[in-house]
Amino acid sequence: MLVDAPCSGSGTWRRTPEAKWRLTPARLAELTALQDQILERAAAHVAPGGQLLYMTCSLLAAENDARLSAFVRRGGFALAERRSYSPRDGGDGFFAGLLRRL
């Protein structure tokens, strides 16, 4: 299962710097709540032993590692791998976390 979650887009701020001014604490809270809901819904469709790949174009820990940590704490999944890509690597920033259903 692939989840390309809606996010702040902070990984694209290098090429769209005006976007950072649209992100408020309230908007970030809305996004993280939505990300949690999407993860829960997607998880219901993953078979035992199956995998769920969570992705964002964000560099913010609140949208990435914090979401996966909270999800894993609820049980049923383990984090298999995580990767983040920085705009310093020559493109936009991205995050991916691979979860495995127990």
Stockholm file with secondary structure:
# STOCKHOLM 1.0

chainA/1-102         MLVDAPCSGSGTWRRTPEAKWRLTPARLAELTALQDQILERAAAHVAPGGQLLYMTCSLLAAENDARLSAFVRRGGFALAERRSYSPRDGGDGFFAGLLRRL
#=GR chainA/1-102 SS CEEECCCCCGGGTTTCGGGGGGCCHHHHHHHHHHHHHHHHHHHTTCCTTCEEEEEESCCCGGGTHHHHHHHHHTSSEEEEEEEEECGGGTSCCEEEEEEEEC
#=GC SS_cons         CEEECCCCCGGGTTTCGGGGGGCCHHHHHHHHHHHHHHHHHHHTTCCTTCEEEEEESCCCGGGTHHHHHHHHHTSSEEEEEEEEECGGGTSCCEEEEEEEEC
//
